[in-house]
Amino acid sequence: MSTLISTAATSIPAQVPVKEPAWHAAFPSPRNTNPESITRQELLDLLTKKRSIRDFVLVDLRRVDYVGGTIHSAINLPAQSLYPTIPTLYEIFAAAGVRMVVWYCGSSKGRGTRAAGWFDDFIKDRGDGEMKSVILEGGVVGWAGAGVEYVELMDGYVKEAWK
């Protein structure tokens, strides 16, 4: 949006910064604003334990800050486009036998919590008592800073990105 600044000699457009609404403002707030969480150690155990069936999926919600690597086997679904895909994701995850969806972003305090809440709302609305939607405590930043056993389980790890 522009306004005109008038002087005796001329009128010039002045740029007035327009604050964009938050990316999530177009979607309803999750009813569950405090979803369950999983610790780094619990997730590390799940990733390193020899299991015949893997019944969880990791979702990295980063978009423009998707740098420095991601936790091994995570899929990247940017939070900004997630909400409309929740019904389809649920069907895919349910058909694959997924029992836990672990969401994370940089810190898991914004996008991670919102995504886990939306997905948990959907699960509950479906009456599904088997699948869980949880956030990774500390997000990928916490994971990357937790030690060598964690960064060894990162795809595309770039040490300099985490300094």
C-alpha beads as a LAMMPS data file, in Angstrom:
LAMMPS data file: protein, C-alpha beads

163 atoms
162 bonds

1 atom types
1 bond types

-500.0 500.0 xlo xhi
-500.0 500.0 ylo yhi
-500.0 500.0 zlo zhi

Masses

1 110.0

Atoms # bond

1 1 1 0.000 0.000 0.000
2 1 1 1.360 3.438 -0.912
3 1 1 0.470 6.927 0.177
4 1 1 1.449 10.147 -1.464
5 1 1 3.729 12.659 0.135
6 1 1 2.942 16.061 -1.316
7 1 1 5.270 18.994 -1.536
8 1 1 4.763 22.214 -3.403
9 1 1 6.843 20.907 -6.298
10 1 1 5.869 17.248 -6.570
11 1 1 3.990 14.270 -5.209
12 1 1 6.053 11.122 -4.624
13 1 1 4.834 7.726 -3.473
14 1 1 6.031 6.693 -0.013
15 1 1 6.316 3.025 0.807
16 1 1 4.360 2.126 3.888
17 1 1 5.322 -1.281 5.160
18 1 1 2.383 -3.644 5.219
19 1 1 2.580 -6.320 7.842
20 1 1 1.743 -9.662 6.302
21 1 1 -0.512 -11.902 8.364
22 1 1 1.143 -14.917 9.956
23 1 1 1.244 -17.940 7.630
24 1 1 -1.119 -19.851 9.894
25 1 1 -3.727 -17.058 10.135
26 1 1 -5.594 -18.531 7.147
27 1 1 -6.261 -21.736 9.086
28 1 1 -8.128 -22.468 12.316
29 1 1 -6.140 -22.650 15.522
30 1 1 -5.583 -26.182 16.740
31 1 1 -7.827 -27.204 19.621
32 1 1 -4.901 -29.098 21.137
33 1 1 -2.343 -26.392 21.852
34 1 1 -0.209 -28.618 24.066
35 1 1 0.394 -31.876 22.171
36 1 1 2.350 -34.763 23.606
37 1 1 6.085 -34.765 23.050
38 1 1 8.939 -37.191 22.596
39 1 1 12.430 -36.536 23.916
40 1 1 15.567 -36.677 21.777
41 1 1 16.697 -39.755 23.688
42 1 1 13.382 -41.553 23.108
43 1 1 13.549 -40.792 19.379
44 1 1 17.207 -41.819 19.216
45 1 1 16.229 -45.142 20.781
46 1 1 13.453 -45.627 18.213
47 1 1 15.790 -44.834 15.327
48 1 1 18.602 -47.113 16.497
49 1 1 16.584 -50.052 17.823
50 1 1 16.478 -53.041 15.497
51 1 1 12.797 -53.514 14.708
52 1 1 11.032 -55.620 12.132
53 1 1 8.259 -53.032 11.769
54 1 1 8.690 -49.285 11.829
55 1 1 5.428 -47.717 12.949
56 1 1 6.392 -44.057 13.186
57 1 1 7.167 -41.257 10.750
58 1 1 9.226 -38.088 11.189
59 1 1 8.030 -34.843 9.608
60 1 1 10.368 -31.866 9.242
61 1 1 8.197 -28.741 8.891
62 1 1 10.924 -26.277 7.894
63 1 1 10.741 -24.381 4.624
64 1 1 13.079 -21.401 4.155
65 1 1 15.124 -22.439 7.179
66 1 1 15.616 -25.996 5.871
67 1 1 19.404 -25.919 6.124
68 1 1 22.115 -27.923 7.826
69 1 1 20.510 -31.320 7.437
70 1 1 17.559 -33.186 8.831
71 1 1 17.000 -36.209 11.037
72 1 1 17.501 -39.450 9.124
73 1 1 14.398 -40.673 7.297
74 1 1 12.317 -37.545 7.942
75 1 1 10.052 -36.250 5.214
76 1 1 9.961 -32.513 4.554
77 1 1 6.436 -31.069 4.558
78 1 1 6.656 -27.303 5.080
79 1 1 4.173 -26.128 7.692
80 1 1 2.889 -23.359 5.451
81 1 1 1.206 -25.878 3.133
82 1 1 0.398 -28.591 5.652
83 1 1 -3.121 -27.870 6.905
84 1 1 -5.065 -28.682 3.700
85 1 1 -3.161 -31.960 3.306
86 1 1 -3.942 -33.371 6.749
87 1 1 -6.811 -35.660 5.623
88 1 1 -4.648 -37.151 2.855
89 1 1 -1.640 -37.526 5.137
90 1 1 -3.804 -39.279 7.702
91 1 1 -5.077 -41.763 5.091
92 1 1 -1.536 -42.471 3.860
93 1 1 -0.141 -42.874 7.374
94 1 1 -3.051 -45.074 8.512
95 1 1 -2.748 -47.312 5.435
96 1 1 0.990 -47.689 6.139
97 1 1 0.380 -48.732 9.752
98 1 1 1.888 -45.583 11.258
99 1 1 1.096 -45.318 14.967
100 1 1 3.075 -42.175 15.788
101 1 1 3.791 -39.034 13.783
102 1 1 6.693 -36.975 15.141
103 1 1 6.596 -33.335 14.019
104 1 1 9.481 -30.894 14.319
105 1 1 10.755 -27.568 13.076
106 1 1 13.732 -25.576 14.318
107 1 1 12.607 -25.494 17.945
108 1 1 9.260 -27.360 17.850
109 1 1 7.694 -24.423 19.671
110 1 1 5.775 -22.858 16.775
111 1 1 5.259 -24.840 13.601
112 1 1 5.887 -28.182 15.318
113 1 1 3.373 -27.555 18.076
114 1 1 0.767 -26.198 15.646
115 1 1 1.136 -29.119 13.206
116 1 1 1.042 -31.727 15.969
117 1 1 -2.055 -30.046 17.392
118 1 1 -3.861 -29.953 14.034
119 1 1 -3.033 -33.583 13.329
120 1 1 -4.026 -34.640 16.848
121 1 1 -7.363 -32.837 16.406
122 1 1 -7.921 -34.742 13.146
123 1 1 -7.019 -38.083 14.733
124 1 1 -9.434 -37.481 17.603
125 1 1 -12.192 -36.319 15.242
126 1 1 -11.791 -39.624 13.393
127 1 1 -12.075 -41.563 16.649
128 1 1 -8.652 -43.130 16.075
129 1 1 -7.306 -44.278 19.426
130 1 1 -4.238 -45.935 17.894
131 1 1 -2.339 -43.132 16.144
132 1 1 -0.509 -40.386 18.091
133 1 1 0.705 -36.979 17.005
134 1 1 3.704 -35.694 18.981
135 1 1 6.390 -33.011 18.817
136 1 1 10.118 -33.548 19.148
137 1 1 11.279 -31.643 22.215
138 1 1 13.846 -29.029 21.227
139 1 1 13.302 -29.525 17.494
140 1 1 16.103 -30.128 15.031
141 1 1 18.242 -27.425 16.653
142 1 1 18.204 -29.388 19.910
143 1 1 18.894 -32.612 18.020
144 1 1 21.876 -31.174 16.124
145 1 1 23.353 -29.753 19.328
146 1 1 22.915 -32.875 21.456
147 1 1 26.075 -34.720 20.501
148 1 1 27.747 -36.969 17.998
149 1 1 25.278 -39.863 18.366
150 1 1 22.533 -37.484 17.200
151 1 1 24.318 -35.814 14.274
152 1 1 25.374 -39.241 13.015
153 1 1 21.660 -39.785 12.395
154 1 1 21.235 -36.668 10.266
155 1 1 20.981 -36.686 6.493
156 1 1 22.896 -33.843 4.830
157 1 1 24.441 -32.669 8.107
158 1 1 26.470 -29.459 7.719
159 1 1 28.324 -28.645 10.931
160 1 1 28.757 -24.943 10.099
161 1 1 24.988 -24.436 9.838
162 1 1 24.530 -25.268 13.532
163 1 1 27.072 -22.829 15.003

Bonds

1 1 1 2
2 1 2 3
3 1 3 4
4 1 4 5
5 1 5 6
6 1 6 7
7 1 7 8
8 1 8 9
9 1 9 10
10 1 10 11
11 1 11 12
12 1 12 13
13 1 13 14
14 1 14 15
15 1 15 16
16 1 16 17
17 1 17 18
18 1 18 19
19 1 19 20
20 1 20 21
21 1 21 22
22 1 22 23
23 1 23 24
24 1 24 25
25 1 25 26
26 1 26 27
27 1 27 28
28 1 28 29
29 1 29 30
30 1 30 31
31 1 31 32
32 1 32 33
33 1 33 34
34 1 34 35
35 1 35 36
36 1 36 37
37 1 37 38
38 1 38 39
39 1 39 40
40 1 40 41
41 1 41 42
42 1 42 43
43 1 43 44
44 1 44 45
45 1 45 46
46 1 46 47
47 1 47 48
48 1 48 49
49 1 49 50
50 1 50 51
51 1 51 52
52 1 52 53
53 1 53 54
54 1 54 55
55 1 55 56
56 1 56 57
57 1 57 58
58 1 58 59
59 1 59 60
60 1 60 61
61 1 61 62
62 1 62 63
63 1 63 64
64 1 64 65
65 1 65 66
66 1 66 67
67 1 67 68
68 1 68 69
69 1 69 70
70 1 70 71
71 1 71 72
72 1 72 73
73 1 73 74
74 1 74 75
75 1 75 76
76 1 76 77
77 1 77 78
78 1 78 79
79 1 79 80
80 1 80 81
81 1 81 82
82 1 82 83
83 1 83 84
84 1 84 85
85 1 85 86
86 1 86 87
87 1 87 88
88 1 88 89
89 1 89 90
90 1 90 91
91 1 91 92
92 1 92 93
93 1 93 94
94 1 94 95
95 1 95 96
96 1 96 97
97 1 97 98
98 1 98 99
99 1 99 100
100 1 100 101
101 1 101 102
102 1 102 103
103 1 103 104
104 1 104 105
105 1 105 106
106 1 106 107
107 1 107 108
108 1 108 109
109 1 109 110
110 1 110 111
111 1 111 112
112 1 112 113
113 1 113 114
114 1 114 115
115 1 115 116
116 1 116 117
117 1 117 118
118 1 118 119
119 1 119 120
120 1 120 121
121 1 121 122
122 1 122 123
123 1 123 124
124 1 124 125
125 1 125 126
126 1 126 127
127 1 127 128
128 1 128 129
129 1 129 130
130 1 130 131
131 1 131 132
132 1 132 133
133 1 133 134
134 1 134 135
135 1 135 136
136 1 136 137
137 1 137 138
138 1 138 139
139 1 139 140
140 1 140 141
141 1 141 142
142 1 142 143
143 1 143 144
144 1 144 145
145 1 145 146
146 1 146 147
147 1 147 148
148 1 148 149
149 1 149 150
150 1 150 151
151 1 151 152
152 1 152 153
153 1 153 154
154 1 154 155
155 1 155 156
156 1 156 157
157 1 157 158
158 1 158 159
159 1 159 160
160 1 160 161
161 1 161 162
162 1 162 163
